[in-house]
Amino acid sequence: MMGARTLVDMLFFEQLKKDVGNFKQKLETLEKEGIVSPKNREVLDAALDAGSAAAHRGHEAGEYEIRAVMDIVENMLQSVYVLPKMAKNLRELTPPRKPKKSGS
């Protein structure tokens, strides 16, 4: 849980190129920069809070919680690093529409 939290923090720093404060401020900045959507910000906040509970409140997460956090972090990494490249490649491979004939 703490490792997942650290991984998200590393992504914050890599994307923002600076430290902008606590996790809440970082999430808000990522949203303002268009890196994450408002819904993704809420999801990431839940995962970060679970990591904080493990790091600072002695919470021992169960299997469901660990899997949920890992799924959220994996989704975030995929949406930031993998999907944009896949979409770019897909656009390059997709033939353009043929222009409509005028006057028909």
Biopython code that builds the backbone (N, CA, C, O; Angstrom):
import numpy as np
from Bio.PDB.StructureBuilder import StructureBuilder

atoms = [
    (1, "MET", "N", (0.830, -1.190, 0.000)),
    (1, "MET", "CA", (0.000, 0.000, 0.000)),
    (1, "MET", "C", (0.880, 1.262, 0.000)),
    (1, "MET", "O", (0.640, 2.210, -0.748)),
    (2, "MET", "N", (1.892, 1.239, 0.853)),
    (2, "MET", "CA", (2.772, 2.406, 0.900)),
    (2, "MET", "C", (3.576, 2.533, -0.397)),
    (2, "MET", "O", (3.847, 3.643, -0.857)),
    (3, "GLY", "N", (3.953, 1.399, -0.980)),
    (3, "GLY", "CA", (4.689, 1.422, -2.244)),
    (3, "GLY", "C", (3.840, 1.985, -3.369)),
    (3, "GLY", "O", (4.337, 2.742, -4.203)),
    (4, "ALA", "N", (2.568, 1.624, -3.401)),
    (4, "ALA", "CA", (1.662, 2.156, -4.424)),
    (4, "ALA", "C", (1.514, 3.666, -4.243)),
    (4, "ALA", "O", (1.488, 4.417, -5.218)),
    (5, "ARG", "N", (1.419, 4.094, -3.006)),
    (5, "ARG", "CA", (1.316, 5.522, -2.701)),
    (5, "ARG", "C", (2.570, 6.264, -3.173)),
    (5, "ARG", "O", (2.479, 7.361, -3.722)),
    (6, "THR", "N", (3.721, 5.667, -2.959)),
    (6, "THR", "CA", (4.986, 6.267, -3.391)),
    (6, "THR", "C", (5.063, 6.326, -4.914)),
    (6, "THR", "O", (5.530, 7.313, -5.482)),
    (7, "LEU", "N", (4.607, 5.274, -5.563)),
    (7, "LEU", "CA", (4.599, 5.251, -7.029)),
    (7, "LEU", "C", (3.741, 6.385, -7.594)),
    (7, "LEU", "O", (4.134, 7.047, -8.555)),
    (8, "VAL", "N", (2.590, 6.602, -7.003)),
    (8, "VAL", "CA", (1.721, 7.702, -7.448)),
    (8, "VAL", "C", (2.408, 9.038, -7.199)),
    (8, "VAL", "O", (2.331, 9.938, -8.036)),
    (9, "ASP", "N", (3.064, 9.174, -6.080)),
    (9, "ASP", "CA", (3.777, 10.423, -5.788)),
    (9, "ASP", "C", (4.900, 10.659, -6.802)),
    (9, "ASP", "O", (5.141, 11.797, -7.204)),
    (10, "MET", "N", (5.579, 9.601, -7.213)),
    (10, "MET", "CA", (6.630, 9.736, -8.222)),
    (10, "MET", "C", (6.032, 10.183, -9.563)),
    (10, "MET", "O", (6.624, 10.996, -10.272)),
    (11, "LEU", "N", (4.865, 9.648, -9.900)),
    (11, "LEU", "CA", (4.200, 10.068, -11.131)),
    (11, "LEU", "C", (3.831, 11.547, -11.045)),
    (11, "LEU", "O", (3.991, 12.286, -12.016)),
    (12, "PHE", "N", (3.337, 11.980, -9.883)),
    (12, "PHE", "CA", (3.011, 13.399, -9.697)),
    (12, "PHE", "C", (4.214, 14.264, -10.024)),
    (12, "PHE", "O", (4.128, 15.207, -10.810)),
    (13, "PHE", "N", (5.329, 13.929, -9.410)),
    (13, "PHE", "CA", (6.533, 14.748, -9.592)),
    (13, "PHE", "C", (6.992, 14.722, -11.047)),
    (13, "PHE", "O", (7.384, 15.753, -11.594)),
    (14, "GLU", "N", (6.945, 13.545, -11.676)),
    (14, "GLU", "CA", (7.374, 13.420, -13.060)),
    (14, "GLU", "C", (6.468, 14.226, -13.999)),
    (14, "GLU", "O", (6.954, 14.844, -14.946)),
    (15, "GLN", "N", (5.187, 14.222, -13.748)),
    (15, "GLN", "CA", (4.241, 14.934, -14.607)),
    (15, "GLN", "C", (4.238, 16.439, -14.358)),
    (15, "GLN", "O", (4.121, 17.225, -15.298)),
    (16, "LEU", "N", (4.366, 16.837, -13.106)),
    (16, "LEU", "CA", (4.262, 18.259, -12.753)),
    (16, "LEU", "C", (5.607, 18.978, -12.776)),
    (16, "LEU", "O", (5.645, 20.207, -12.827)),
    (17, "LYS", "N", (6.703, 18.238, -12.738)),
    (17, "LYS", "CA", (8.070, 18.784, -12.776)),
    (17, "LYS", "C", (8.426, 19.626, -11.554)),
    (17, "LYS", "O", (9.443, 20.320, -11.544)),
    (18, "LYS", "N", (7.582, 19.558, -10.527)),
    (18, "LYS", "CA", (7.857, 20.291, -9.289)),
    (18, "LYS", "C", (6.969, 19.735, -8.196)),
    (18, "LYS", "O", (5.997, 19.032, -8.471)),
    (19, "ASP", "N", (7.302, 20.050, -6.962)),
    (19, "ASP", "CA", (6.469, 19.656, -5.830)),
    (19, "ASP", "C", (5.477, 20.778, -5.579)),
    (19, "ASP", "O", (5.865, 21.928, -5.371)),
    (20, "VAL", "N", (4.189, 20.437, -5.601)),
    (20, "VAL", "CA", (3.164, 21.472, -5.424)),
    (20, "VAL", "C", (2.433, 21.353, -4.087)),
    (20, "VAL", "O", (1.398, 21.989, -3.889)),
    (21, "GLY", "N", (2.963, 20.549, -3.177)),
    (21, "GLY", "CA", (2.344, 20.462, -1.856)),
    (21, "GLY", "C", (1.927, 19.046, -1.508)),
    (21, "GLY", "O", (2.571, 18.073, -1.900)),
    (22, "ASN", "N", (0.835, 18.953, -0.762)),
    (22, "ASN", "CA", (0.370, 17.646, -0.287)),
    (22, "ASN", "C", (-0.361, 16.901, -1.413)),
    (22, "ASN", "O", (-0.527, 17.421, -2.517)),
    (23, "PHE", "N", (-0.791, 15.682, -1.107)),
    (23, "PHE", "CA", (-1.429, 14.855, -2.133)),
    (23, "PHE", "C", (-2.687, 15.507, -2.688)),
    (23, "PHE", "O", (-2.938, 15.442, -3.891)),
    (24, "LYS", "N", (-3.471, 16.127, -1.837)),
    (24, "LYS", "CA", (-4.696, 16.778, -2.311)),
    (24, "LYS", "C", (-4.346, 17.887, -3.315)),
    (24, "LYS", "O", (-4.987, 18.004, -4.359)),
    (25, "GLN", "N", (-3.345, 18.683, -3.000)),
    (25, "GLN", "CA", (-2.927, 19.760, -3.911)),
    (25, "GLN", "C", (-2.362, 19.197, -5.215)),
    (25, "GLN", "O", (-2.585, 19.756, -6.289)),
    (26, "LYS", "N", (-1.640, 18.101, -5.111)),
    (26, "LYS", "CA", (-1.084, 17.476, -6.310)),
    (26, "LYS", "C", (-2.202, 16.950, -7.208)),
    (26, "LYS", "O", (-2.168, 17.139, -8.424)),
    (27, "LEU", "N", (-3.186, 16.292, -6.610)),
    (27, "LEU", "CA", (-4.315, 15.789, -7.390)),
    (27, "LEU", "C", (-5.070, 16.932, -8.059)),
    (27, "LEU", "O", (-5.437, 16.836, -9.230)),
    (28, "GLU", "N", (-5.300, 18.005, -7.323)),
    (28, "GLU", "CA", (-6.000, 19.163, -7.889)),
    (28, "GLU", "C", (-5.211, 19.761, -9.051)),
    (28, "GLU", "O", (-5.795, 20.159, -10.059)),
    (29, "THR", "N", (-3.895, 19.825, -8.916)),
    (29, "THR", "CA", (-3.051, 20.363, -9.980)),
    (29, "THR", "C", (-3.080, 19.453, -11.204)),
    (29, "THR", "O", (-3.163, 19.939, -12.332)),
    (30, "LEU", "N", (-3.013, 18.140, -10.996)),
    (30, "LEU", "CA", (-3.095, 17.203, -12.119)),
    (30, "LEU", "C", (-4.423, 17.360, -12.856)),
    (30, "LEU", "O", (-4.477, 17.282, -14.083)),
    (31, "GLU", "N", (-5.480, 17.581, -12.098)),
    (31, "GLU", "CA", (-6.786, 17.783, -12.728)),
    (31, "GLU", "C", (-6.800, 19.099, -13.518)),
    (31, "GLU", "O", (-7.259, 19.131, -14.660)),
    (32, "LYS", "N", (-6.305, 20.166, -12.919)),
    (32, "LYS", "CA", (-6.261, 21.465, -13.610)),
    (32, "LYS", "C", (-5.418, 21.406, -14.879)),
    (32, "LYS", "O", (-5.727, 22.073, -15.867)),
    (33, "GLU", "N", (-4.352, 20.605, -14.851)),
    (33, "GLU", "CA", (-3.461, 20.466, -16.008)),
    (33, "GLU", "C", (-4.037, 19.522, -17.066)),
    (33, "GLU", "O", (-3.465, 19.378, -18.147)),
    (34, "GLY", "N", (-5.159, 18.885, -16.759)),
    (34, "GLY", "CA", (-5.785, 17.969, -17.711)),
    (34, "GLY", "C", (-5.137, 16.608, -17.781)),
    (34, "GLY", "O", (-5.385, 15.854, -18.722)),
    (35, "ILE", "N", (-4.320, 16.278, -16.814)),
    (35, "ILE", "CA", (-3.641, 14.985, -16.803)),
    (35, "ILE", "C", (-4.582, 13.894, -16.288)),
    (35, "ILE", "O", (-4.531, 12.754, -16.750)),
    (36, "VAL", "N", (-5.435, 14.249, -15.337)),
    (36, "VAL", "CA", (-6.471, 13.334, -14.857)),
    (36, "VAL", "C", (-7.815, 14.040, -14.912)),
    (36, "VAL", "O", (-7.894, 15.266, -14.830)),
    (37, "SER", "N", (-8.863, 13.252, -15.051)),
    (37, "SER", "CA", (-10.222, 13.798, -15.061)),
    (37, "SER", "C", (-10.700, 13.995, -13.620)),
    (37, "SER", "O", (-10.089, 13.472, -12.688)),
    (38, "PRO", "N", (-11.784, 14.743, -13.438)),
    (38, "PRO", "CA", (-12.326, 14.884, -12.077)),
    (38, "PRO", "C", (-12.667, 13.528, -11.445)),
    (38, "PRO", "O", (-12.411, 13.319, -10.260)),
    (39, "LYS", "N", (-13.235, 12.617, -12.220)),
    (39, "LYS", "CA", (-13.591, 11.295, -11.686)),
    (39, "LYS", "C", (-12.326, 10.515, -11.318)),
    (39, "LYS", "O", (-12.282, 9.864, -10.274)),
    (40, "ASN", "N", (-11.300, 10.578, -12.171)),
    (40, "ASN", "CA", (-10.045, 9.893, -11.865)),
    (40, "ASN", "C", (-9.373, 10.488, -10.639)),
    (40, "ASN", "O", (-8.723, 9.770, -9.879)),
    (41, "ARG", "N", (-9.521, 11.786, -10.437)),
    (41, "ARG", "CA", (-8.968, 12.416, -9.240)),
    (41, "ARG", "C", (-9.602, 11.819, -7.992)),
    (41, "ARG", "O", (-8.907, 11.535, -7.017)),
    (42, "GLU", "N", (-10.928, 11.627, -8.018)),
    (42, "GLU", "CA", (-11.630, 11.041, -6.872)),
    (42, "GLU", "C", (-11.153, 9.612, -6.607)),
    (42, "GLU", "O", (-10.955, 9.214, -5.459)),
    (43, "VAL", "N", (-10.972, 8.852, -7.682)),
    (43, "VAL", "CA", (-10.529, 7.459, -7.550)),
    (43, "VAL", "C", (-9.113, 7.408, -6.977)),
    (43, "VAL", "O", (-8.831, 6.630, -6.065)),
    (44, "LEU", "N", (-8.228, 8.240, -7.520)),
    (44, "LEU", "CA", (-6.856, 8.286, -7.016)),
    (44, "LEU", "C", (-6.812, 8.725, -5.559)),
    (44, "LEU", "O", (-5.997, 8.228, -4.782)),
    (45, "ASP", "N", (-7.682, 9.648, -5.190)),
    (45, "ASP", "CA", (-7.726, 10.110, -3.810)),
    (45, "ASP", "C", (-8.039, 8.957, -2.859)),
    (45, "ASP", "O", (-7.458, 8.865, -1.778)),
    (46, "ALA", "N", (-8.952, 8.084, -3.259)),
    (46, "ALA", "CA", (-9.293, 6.929, -2.419)),
    (46, "ALA", "C", (-8.086, 6.011, -2.248)),
    (46, "ALA", "O", (-7.823, 5.531, -1.146)),
    (47, "ALA", "N", (-7.353, 5.765, -3.332)),
    (47, "ALA", "CA", (-6.172, 4.903, -3.256)),
    (47, "ALA", "C", (-5.087, 5.540, -2.399)),
    (47, "ALA", "O", (-4.445, 4.859, -1.599)),
    (48, "LEU", "N", (-4.882, 6.841, -2.563)),
    (48, "LEU", "CA", (-3.872, 7.534, -1.762)),
    (48, "LEU", "C", (-4.231, 7.537, -0.287)),
    (48, "LEU", "O", (-3.352, 7.399, 0.563)),
    (49, "ASP", "N", (-5.509, 7.691, 0.030)),
    (49, "ASP", "CA", (-5.932, 7.678, 1.425)),
    (49, "ASP", "C", (-5.691, 6.304, 2.037)),
    (49, "ASP", "O", (-5.292, 6.196, 3.196)),
    (50, "ALA", "N", (-5.935, 5.253, 1.255)),
    (50, "ALA", "CA", (-5.669, 3.898, 1.756)),
    (50, "ALA", "C", (-4.174, 3.721, 2.012)),
    (50, "ALA", "O", (-3.788, 3.111, 3.009)),
    (51, "GLY", "N", (-3.334, 4.243, 1.132)),
    (51, "GLY", "CA", (-1.888, 4.182, 1.351)),
    (51, "GLY", "C", (-1.458, 4.991, 2.556)),
    (51, "GLY", "O", (-0.579, 4.573, 3.309)),
    (52, "SER", "N", (-2.071, 6.141, 2.740)),
    (52, "SER", "CA", (-1.765, 6.973, 3.912)),
    (52, "SER", "C", (-2.184, 6.281, 5.200)),
    (52, "SER", "O", (-1.494, 6.377, 6.215)),
    (53, "ALA", "N", (-3.314, 5.583, 5.158)),
    (53, "ALA", "CA", (-3.772, 4.853, 6.345)),
    (53, "ALA", "C", (-2.763, 3.767, 6.723)),
    (53, "ALA", "O", (-2.506, 3.530, 7.904)),
    (54, "ALA", "N", (-2.198, 3.115, 5.714)),
    (54, "ALA", "CA", (-1.181, 2.091, 5.987)),
    (54, "ALA", "C", (0.104, 2.727, 6.506)),
    (54, "ALA", "O", (0.738, 2.201, 7.421)),
    (55, "ALA", "N", (0.486, 3.863, 5.916)),
    (55, "ALA", "CA", (1.759, 4.503, 6.286)),
    (55, "ALA", "C", (1.701, 5.212, 7.626)),
    (55, "ALA", "O", (2.664, 5.175, 8.392)),
    (56, "HIS", "N", (0.578, 5.858, 7.917)),
    (56, "HIS", "CA", (0.538, 6.752, 9.085)),
    (56, "HIS", "C", (-0.433, 6.340, 10.188)),
    (56, "HIS", "O", (-0.327, 6.826, 11.314)),
    (57, "ARG", "N", (-1.379, 5.450, 9.877)),
    (57, "ARG", "CA", (-2.385, 5.101, 10.875)),
    (57, "ARG", "C", (-2.360, 3.627, 11.246)),
    (57, "ARG", "O", (-3.247, 3.135, 11.943)),
    (58, "GLY", "N", (-1.332, 2.926, 10.771)),
    (58, "GLY", "CA", (-1.173, 1.522, 11.139)),
    (58, "GLY", "C", (-2.237, 0.598, 10.572)),
    (58, "GLY", "O", (-2.432, -0.502, 11.090)),
    (59, "HIS", "N", (-2.924, 1.015, 9.527)),
    (59, "HIS", "CA", (-3.975, 0.185, 8.944)),
    (59, "HIS", "C", (-3.370, -0.991, 8.207)),
    (59, "HIS", "O", (-2.478, -0.825, 7.374)),
    (60, "GLU", "N", (-3.858, -2.180, 8.517)),
    (60, "GLU", "CA", (-3.423, -3.388, 7.815)),
    (60, "GLU", "C", (-4.501, -3.737, 6.800)),
    (60, "GLU", "O", (-5.553, -4.273, 7.151)),
    (61, "ALA", "N", (-4.229, -3.429, 5.545)),
    (61, "ALA", "CA", (-5.209, -3.629, 4.491)),
    (61, "ALA", "C", (-5.442, -5.102, 4.211)),
    (61, "ALA", "O", (-4.537, -5.931, 4.304)),
    (62, "GLY", "N", (-6.686, -5.399, 3.865)),
    (62, "GLY", "CA", (-7.037, -6.749, 3.458)),
    (62, "GLY", "C", (-6.791, -6.937, 1.966)),
    (62, "GLY", "O", (-6.406, -6.005, 1.260)),
    (63, "GLU", "N", (-7.020, -8.153, 1.509)),
    (63, "GLU", "CA", (-6.762, -8.480, 0.102)),
    (63, "GLU", "C", (-7.570, -7.599, -0.845)),
    (63, "GLU", "O", (-7.041, -7.133, -1.855)),
    (64, "TYR", "N", (-8.844, -7.364, -0.535)),
    (64, "TYR", "CA", (-9.675, -6.523, -1.414)),
    (64, "TYR", "C", (-9.081, -5.125, -1.549)),
    (64, "TYR", "O", (-8.985, -4.586, -2.652)),
    (65, "GLU", "N", (-8.686, -4.545, -0.424)),
    (65, "GLU", "CA", (-8.136, -3.188, -0.446)),
    (65, "GLU", "C", (-6.845, -3.122, -1.260)),
    (65, "GLU", "O", (-6.641, -2.191, -2.038)),
    (66, "ILE", "N", (-5.983, -4.107, -1.076)),
    (66, "ILE", "CA", (-4.714, -4.130, -1.808)),
    (66, "ILE", "C", (-4.970, -4.262, -3.303)),
    (66, "ILE", "O", (-4.371, -3.546, -4.105)),
    (67, "ARG", "N", (-5.857, -5.174, -3.674)),
    (67, "ARG", "CA", (-6.181, -5.346, -5.099)),
    (67, "ARG", "C", (-6.800, -4.082, -5.688)),
    (67, "ARG", "O", (-6.489, -3.698, -6.815)),
    (68, "ALA", "N", (-7.675, -3.439, -4.923)),
    (68, "ALA", "CA", (-8.326, -2.219, -5.410)),
    (68, "ALA", "C", (-7.296, -1.119, -5.649)),
    (68, "ALA", "O", (-7.323, -0.458, -6.688)),
    (69, "VAL", "N", (-6.402, -0.923, -4.706)),
    (69, "VAL", "CA", (-5.367, 0.107, -4.855)),
    (69, "VAL", "C", (-4.470, -0.215, -6.046)),
    (69, "VAL", "O", (-4.139, 0.674, -6.830)),
    (70, "MET", "N", (-4.077, -1.471, -6.186)),
    (70, "MET", "CA", (-3.216, -1.844, -7.306)),
    (70, "MET", "C", (-3.926, -1.653, -8.643)),
    (70, "MET", "O", (-3.310, -1.213, -9.613)),
    (71, "ASP", "N", (-5.218, -1.981, -8.702)),
    (71, "ASP", "CA", (-5.989, -1.754, -9.934)),
    (71, "ASP", "C", (-6.056, -0.267, -10.274)),
    (71, "ASP", "O", (-5.913, 0.116, -11.435)),
    (72, "ILE", "N", (-6.273, 0.562, -9.266)),
    (72, "ILE", "CA", (-6.360, 2.009, -9.480)),
    (72, "ILE", "C", (-5.019, 2.558, -9.967)),
    (72, "ILE", "O", (-4.978, 3.338, -10.919)),
    (73, "VAL", "N", (-3.935, 2.158, -9.326)),
    (73, "VAL", "CA", (-2.606, 2.637, -9.717)),
    (73, "VAL", "C", (-2.259, 2.143, -11.123)),
    (73, "VAL", "O", (-1.733, 2.905, -11.935)),
    (74, "GLU", "N", (-2.549, 0.878, -11.411)),
    (74, "GLU", "CA", (-2.281, 0.344, -12.746)),
    (74, "GLU", "C", (-3.065, 1.110, -13.806)),
    (74, "GLU", "O", (-2.529, 1.432, -14.866)),
    (75, "ASN", "N", (-4.327, 1.401, -13.521)),
    (75, "ASN", "CA", (-5.152, 2.156, -14.460)),
    (75, "ASN", "C", (-4.590, 3.542, -14.695)),
    (75, "ASN", "O", (-4.572, 4.023, -15.828)),
    (76, "MET", "N", (-4.129, 4.191, -13.629)),
    (76, "MET", "CA", (-3.559, 5.526, -13.757)),
    (76, "MET", "C", (-2.300, 5.502, -14.621)),
    (76, "MET", "O", (-2.137, 6.338, -15.510)),
    (77, "LEU", "N", (-1.417, 4.550, -14.360)),
    (77, "LEU", "CA", (-0.183, 4.442, -15.135)),
    (77, "LEU", "C", (-0.488, 4.164, -16.604)),
    (77, "LEU", "O", (0.145, 4.724, -17.499)),
    (78, "GLN", "N", (-1.454, 3.301, -16.833)),
    (78, "GLN", "CA", (-1.829, 2.995, -18.210)),
    (78, "GLN", "C", (-2.409, 4.225, -18.907)),
    (78, "GLN", "O", (-2.087, 4.489, -20.066)),
    (79, "SER", "N", (-3.255, 4.973, -18.213)),
    (79, "SER", "CA", (-3.881, 6.139, -18.850)),
    (79, "SER", "C", (-2.890, 7.267, -19.110)),
    (79, "SER", "O", (-3.086, 8.051, -20.038)),
    (80, "VAL", "N", (-1.838, 7.364, -18.316)),
    (80, "VAL", "CA", (-0.849, 8.427, -18.496)),
    (80, "VAL", "C", (0.241, 8.027, -19.485)),
    (80, "VAL", "O", (0.662, 8.845, -20.303)),
    (81, "TYR", "N", (0.702, 6.779, -19.421)),
    (81, "TYR", "CA", (1.867, 6.381, -20.203)),
    (81, "TYR", "C", (1.567, 5.498, -21.422)),
    (81, "TYR", "O", (2.256, 5.607, -22.436)),
    (82, "VAL", "N", (0.573, 4.642, -21.343)),
    (82, "VAL", "CA", (0.362, 3.644, -22.390)),
    (82, "VAL", "C", (-0.710, 4.070, -23.395)),
    (82, "VAL", "O", (-0.459, 4.068, -24.600)),
    (83, "LEU", "N", (-1.894, 4.433, -22.917)),
    (83, "LEU", "CA", (-3.008, 4.703, -23.821)),
    (83, "LEU", "C", (-2.762, 5.850, -24.805)),
    (83, "LEU", "O", (-3.178, 5.736, -25.958)),
    (84, "PRO", "N", (-2.107, 6.950, -24.412)),
    (84, "PRO", "CA", (-1.848, 7.997, -25.412)),
    (84, "PRO", "C", (-1.001, 7.497, -26.585)),
    (84, "PRO", "O", (-1.250, 7.867, -27.732)),
    (85, "LYS", "N", (-0.010, 6.664, -26.301)),
    (85, "LYS", "CA", (0.827, 6.113, -27.377)),
    (85, "LYS", "C", (0.014, 5.152, -28.243)),
    (85, "LYS", "O", (0.156, 5.151, -29.466)),
    (86, "MET", "N", (-0.830, 4.341, -27.621)),
    (86, "MET", "CA", (-1.667, 3.428, -28.379)),
    (86, "MET", "C", (-2.626, 4.199, -29.280)),
    (86, "MET", "O", (-2.825, 3.827, -30.436)),
    (87, "ALA", "N", (-3.217, 5.267, -28.758)),
    (87, "ALA", "CA", (-4.147, 6.074, -29.551)),
    (87, "ALA", "C", (-3.432, 6.733, -30.725)),
    (87, "ALA", "O", (-3.971, 6.787, -31.830)),
    (88, "LYS", "N", (-2.228, 7.230, -30.492)),
    (88, "LYS", "CA", (-1.441, 7.851, -31.567)),
    (88, "LYS", "C", (-1.158, 6.833, -32.660)),
    (88, "LYS", "O", (-1.335, 7.124, -33.843)),
    (89, "ASN", "N", (-0.720, 5.645, -32.274)),
    (89, "ASN", "CA", (-0.441, 4.590, -33.251)),
    (89, "ASN", "C", (-1.702, 4.187, -34.002)),
    (89, "ASN", "O", (-1.665, 3.970, -35.213)),
    (90, "LEU", "N", (-2.801, 4.087, -33.295)),
    (90, "LEU", "CA", (-4.068, 3.722, -33.922)),
    (90, "LEU", "C", (-4.496, 4.759, -34.954)),
    (90, "LEU", "O", (-4.955, 4.411, -36.042)),
    (91, "ARG", "N", (-4.342, 6.037, -34.606)),
    (91, "ARG", "CA", (-4.681, 7.116, -35.548)),
    (91, "ARG", "C", (-3.823, 7.022, -36.810)),
    (91, "ARG", "O", (-4.317, 7.227, -37.919)),
    (92, "GLU", "N", (-2.553, 6.716, -36.639)),
    (92, "GLU", "CA", (-1.655, 6.607, -37.786)),
    (92, "GLU", "C", (-2.020, 5.422, -38.678)),
    (92, "GLU", "O", (-1.807, 5.477, -39.889)),
    (93, "LEU", "N", (-2.559, 4.365, -38.106)),
    (93, "LEU", "CA", (-2.902, 3.166, -38.865)),
    (93, "LEU", "C", (-4.301, 3.210, -39.476)),
    (93, "LEU", "O", (-4.612, 2.433, -40.379)),
    (94, "THR", "N", (-5.135, 4.108, -38.991)),
    (94, "THR", "CA", (-6.516, 4.189, -39.470)),
    (94, "THR", "C", (-6.594, 5.067, -40.710)),
    (94, "THR", "O", (-6.173, 6.223, -40.675)),
    (95, "PRO", "N", (-7.136, 4.526, -41.823)),
    (95, "PRO", "CA", (-7.231, 5.353, -43.029)),
    (95, "PRO", "C", (-8.232, 6.487, -42.813)),
    (95, "PRO", "O", (-9.224, 6.320, -42.103)),
    (96, "PRO", "N", (-7.966, 7.652, -43.437)),
    (96, "PRO", "CA", (-8.877, 8.786, -43.267)),
    (96, "PRO", "C", (-10.188, 8.546, -44.027)),
    (96, "PRO", "O", (-10.251, 7.718, -44.936)),
    (97, "ARG", "N", (-11.219, 9.279, -43.639)),
    (97, "ARG", "CA", (-12.492, 9.243, -44.363)),
    (97, "ARG", "C", (-12.303, 9.839, -45.738)),
    (97, "ARG", "O", (-11.493, 10.741, -45.945)),
    (98, "LYS", "N", (-13.055, 9.322, -46.653)),
    (98, "LYS", "CA", (-13.029, 9.919, -47.989)),
    (98, "LYS", "C", (-13.871, 11.177, -47.951)),
    (98, "LYS", "O", (-14.904, 11.208, -47.282)),
    (99, "PRO", "N", (-13.444, 12.228, -48.666)),
    (99, "PRO", "CA", (-14.239, 13.461, -48.682)),
    (99, "PRO", "C", (-15.614, 13.210, -49.310)),
    (99, "PRO", "O", (-15.757, 12.401, -50.227)),
    (100, "LYS", "N", (-16.601, 13.912, -48.802)),
    (100, "LYS", "CA", (-17.943, 13.808, -49.368)),
    (100, "LYS", "C", (-17.955, 14.514, -50.724)),
    (100, "LYS", "O", (-17.302, 15.538, -50.922)),
    (101, "LYS", "N", (-18.701, 13.946, -51.623)),
    (101, "LYS", "CA", (-18.849, 14.572, -52.937)),
    (101, "LYS", "C", (-19.789, 15.740, -52.793)),
    (101, "LYS", "O", (-20.862, 15.601, -52.205)),
    (102, "SER", "N", (-19.414, 16.888, -53.315)),
    (102, "SER", "CA", (-20.283, 18.056, -53.206)),
    (102, "SER", "C", (-21.330, 18.012, -54.313)),
    (102, "SER", "O", (-21.064, 17.532, -55.415)),
    (103, "GLY", "N", (-22.533, 18.522, -54.006)),
    (103, "GLY", "CA", (-23.605, 18.627, -54.973)),
    (103, "GLY", "C", (-24.387, 17.342, -55.176)),
    (103, "GLY", "O", (-25.221, 17.278, -56.078)),
    (104, "SER", "N", (-24.151, 16.332, -54.380)),
    (104, "SER", "CA", (-24.896, 15.074, -54.572)),
    (104, "SER", "C", (-26.085, 15.000, -53.678)),
    (104, "SER", "O", (-26.821, 14.013, -53.709)),
]
sb = StructureBuilder()
sb.init_structure("model")
sb.init_model(0)
sb.init_chain("A")
sb.init_seg("    ")
for serial, (resi, resn, name, xyz) in enumerate(atoms, 1):
    if name == "N":
        sb.init_residue(resn, " ", resi, " ")
    sb.init_atom(name, np.array(xyz, "f"), 0.0, 1.0, " ", f" {name:<3s}", serial, name[0])
structure = sb.get_structure()
